[in-house]
Amino acid sequence: MKVFGITVSLLLASSCSAFAPSSSSSTSTSRTQPLYAKTLEGWKVDGTVKPVGNFILVKKAEVESQTDTGILLSESSKVVKTEGRVVEVGPGKLHPDSGIPYPTPVSVGDGLIYGKFDGTEISIDGIAHSLIRDDDILVKFDVGGGDGDGDGEDATVTVTEDNVEAVNEGVLVFVETRELATSGGLLLGSSSSSDGSKRPSTGVVVKVGPGRMAASGDMIPMNVEVGDQVKFMDFAGNEIKIGDKEYSVVKMPEILAKF
């Protein structure tokens, strides 16, 4: 009963009339809160679906099946985005020492980008979703328009440096890729450098999250601000691309120095 186990641990499906396999998938329709589903992972649920704890239900962005120039991609070459729109938000988690609820960094309708290997994929009414923890969110952005109900009619939004925000204790750092030349004049990207580093670990801070909550409920101040140049731990953080620029999202404890 794999799917039932997922439902219990990550989702709360209430007022369900049945848990029986379904051979057909249905299309999602517009809704009012909360999310109402007829099938979950091919099982009939016929009830409302709500994440538990600090899990967040995200309707995944569509897979890119062609390049910007119109070239069609094969199945193995299609770009699967770790990006989507928030459909439902769990009640959150409590601070282990004081029991004060942690603030939830996103709301229904927000766009977000999460880590490449984070989340649990799940199908609701035949539409691809992902369940992620709030700690898995790298950045959020305002998508505008749409209703966030996962019905496939949400507006397509281009993520830019202007509309993106850091969350929790995350820091968005612009990293400039170095080009190194061999003795023969061949240009190499920073990932091919002789020191073995896979990506730069210095850059300029462009966005700063609100910080992490202390046991008292107060937010712990962040020690960097927009415009600071920083050095962070090698291999720390997650790489994301916004437009044609490369960034790293690192947590405040991973930043070693500013200058």
C-alpha positions in Angstrom: 0.0 0.0 0.0 2.7 2.5 -1.0 0.3 5.3 -2.0 -1.7 5.0 1.2 1.6 5.3 3.1 2.4 8.5 1.3 -1.0 9.9 2.0 -0.7 9.2 5.7 2.8 10.7 6.1 2.7 13.7 3.8 -1.0 14.4 3.1 -4.2 14.5 4.9 -7.1 13.3 2.7 -10.3 14.0 4.5 -13.9 12.9 3.8 -12.7 10.2 1.5 -15.4 7.8 0.3 -13.0 5.1 -1.1 -9.4 4.1 -1.6 -9.6 1.9 -4.7 -7.4 1.8 -7.8 -8.7 3.7 -10.7 -7.7 2.9 -14.3 -8.7 6.3 -15.7 -7.4 9.8 -14.9 -9.6 12.8 -14.7 -8.9 16.4 -15.6 -8.7 18.9 -12.8 -11.4 21.6 -12.6 -11.3 25.0 -10.9 -12.0 25.1 -7.2 -12.3 27.1 -4.1 -10.2 26.3 -1.0 -9.5 23.6 0.0 -8.2 21.4 -2.8 -10.7 18.7 -3.8 -9.4 15.7 -5.5 -11.0 12.6 -7.1 -7.9 10.6 -7.6 -4.5 10.5 -5.9 -1.8 8.4 -7.5 -4.5 6.5 -9.4 -6.5 5.8 -6.3 -10.0 7.1 -5.8 -10.1 9.5 -2.9 -13.1 11.8 -3.6 -12.2 14.2 -0.8 -10.1 17.3 0.2 -6.3 17.1 0.2 -4.2 19.0 2.6 -0.4 18.6 3.4 0.5 18.0 7.0 3.4 19.4 9.1 5.7 21.7 7.1 5.0 20.0 3.7 3.9 22.1 0.8 2.0 20.8 -2.3 3.3 22.3 -5.5 1.8 22.0 -9.0 4.9 21.3 -11.1 5.9 23.4 -14.1 5.5 21.8 -17.4 8.4 19.9 -18.9 10.2 21.8 -21.6 9.9 19.8 -24.8 11.6 22.2 -27.2 14.5 24.7 -27.1 14.1 28.5 -27.4 14.7 28.1 -31.2 12.0 25.6 -31.6 14.0 22.4 -31.8 12.0 19.4 -30.4 13.8 17.5 -27.7 13.8 13.7 -27.3 12.3 12.2 -24.1 15.7 11.8 -22.5 16.7 15.4 -23.3 13.5 17.1 -22.1 14.1 19.7 -19.3 12.3 18.8 -16.1 12.0 21.9 -14.0 12.0 21.9 -10.2 9.7 24.9 -10.3 6.0 25.3 -9.7 3.1 27.1 -8.0 1.9 26.5 -4.5 -1.4 24.7 -4.4 -1.7 23.9 -0.6 0.3 24.6 2.5 0.5 22.5 5.6 0.1 24.0 9.1 3.8 24.2 9.6 6.1 23.0 12.4 6.9 24.1 15.9 10.1 25.2 17.4 11.4 22.2 19.4 12.3 24.2 22.5 9.5 26.7 22.8 6.7 25.3 20.7 6.2 28.6 18.8 5.2 28.0 15.2 7.7 28.7 12.6 6.5 31.2 10.0 5.5 29.6 6.7 7.6 31.2 3.9 5.0 30.8 1.1 1.3 31.1 0.5 -1.1 29.5 -1.9 -0.5 31.0 -5.4 3.2 31.8 -4.9 5.7 30.5 -7.4 8.8 28.7 -6.1 12.0 26.9 -7.1 13.2 23.9 -5.0 16.2 21.6 -5.0 16.8 19.2 -7.8 16.7 16.1 -5.6 14.0 17.4 -3.1 10.4 16.5 -2.9 8.1 13.5 -3.5 6.3 13.4 -6.8 2.6 12.7 -6.7 -0.2 12.7 -9.2 -3.5 14.4 -8.3 -6.3 14.0 -10.8 -3.7 13.1 -13.4 -1.7 16.3 -12.9 1.9 16.2 -11.7 2.6 17.7 -8.3 5.4 17.6 -5.8 5.3 17.5 -2.0 8.3 19.4 -0.6 9.3 20.7 2.9 9.4 24.4 3.5 13.2 24.0 4.0 13.5 22.7 0.4 12.4 26.0 -1.0 15.3 27.9 -2.7 13.5 31.1 -3.8 9.9 32.2 -4.3 8.5 34.6 -6.8 5.2 36.4 -7.6 3.5 34.8 -10.5 0.5 37.1 -10.6 -2.8 36.1 -12.2 -4.1 32.5 -12.1 -5.8 31.0 -9.0 -3.2 28.5 -7.9 -5.6 25.6 -8.2 -3.4 23.5 -10.4 -6.0 23.4 -13.2 -3.4 24.1 -15.9 -4.7 27.6 -16.6 -2.2 29.5 -14.5 -0.3 32.2 -16.2 3.3 31.6 -17.4 5.7 33.9 -15.6 9.4 34.5 -16.4 11.5 34.4 -13.2 13.7 37.5 -13.0 16.1 38.9 -10.4 13.4 41.6 -9.7 10.5 39.3 -8.9 12.4 36.6 -7.0 12.7 36.5 -3.2 15.0 34.6 -0.8 13.2 32.7 2.0 14.1 31.6 5.6 17.9 32.0 6.1 18.6 31.7 2.4 20.9 34.1 0.5 20.8 34.4 -3.3 24.3 35.0 -4.6 25.2 36.0 -8.2 28.3 34.0 -9.2 30.3 35.0 -12.2 31.6 32.0 -14.1 35.3 32.3 -14.7 36.9 31.4 -18.0 40.4 29.9 -17.8 42.6 29.5 -20.8 44.9 26.5 -21.4 48.5 26.9 -22.7 47.0 26.3 -26.2 44.5 29.1 -25.8 41.4 26.9 -25.3 38.9 28.5 -23.0 37.6 26.3 -20.1 34.6 26.9 -17.8 35.2 27.1 -14.1 33.9 23.5 -13.8 37.0 22.4 -15.7 39.5 24.3 -13.6 42.6 22.5 -12.4 41.9 23.1 -8.7 39.0 20.6 -9.0 36.3 23.1 -7.9 32.9 22.4 -9.6 31.5 25.9 -9.3 32.5 29.3 -7.9 32.2 29.8 -4.1 32.3 33.6 -4.2 29.9 36.2 -5.5 27.7 39.2 -4.8 24.6 39.0 -2.6 21.4 40.0 -4.5 18.7 38.8 -2.2 18.6 38.1 1.6 15.9 36.0 3.4 14.3 37.1 6.6 16.3 34.7 8.7 15.7 31.8 11.1 13.4 32.0 14.0 14.8 31.7 17.5 13.1 29.9 20.4 11.7 33.3 21.6 9.9 33.8 18.3 12.2 36.6 17.3 14.0 36.4 13.9 17.8 35.9 14.1 19.4 38.8 12.2 21.2 38.0 8.9 24.8 39.1 8.8 24.9 40.1 5.2 23.0 42.5 3.0 22.4 43.1 -0.7 25.6 44.2 -2.4 28.0 42.4 -0.1 30.6 40.2 -1.8 30.8 36.9 0.1 32.8 33.7 0.3 30.8 30.6 1.1 31.8 27.0 1.6 33.0 25.0 -1.4 30.2 22.9 -2.8 27.6 24.6 -0.6 24.2 25.7 -1.7 22.2 25.0 -4.8 22.7 26.4 -8.3 19.9 28.1 -10.1 19.7 29.9 -13.4 17.7 33.1 -13.8 17.6 34.4 -17.3 21.1 33.9 -18.7 22.9 34.4 -15.3 24.0 31.8 -12.8 23.3 32.1 -9.0 23.8 30.0 -5.9 21.3 29.8 -3.0 23.2 29.3 0.2 22.2 29.4 3.8 23.6 32.0 6.2 25.7 29.4 8.2 27.4 28.4 5.0 28.8 31.9 4.4 32.3 32.2 5.7 33.2 35.8 5.1 32.1 39.1 3.4 34.2 41.8 1.9 
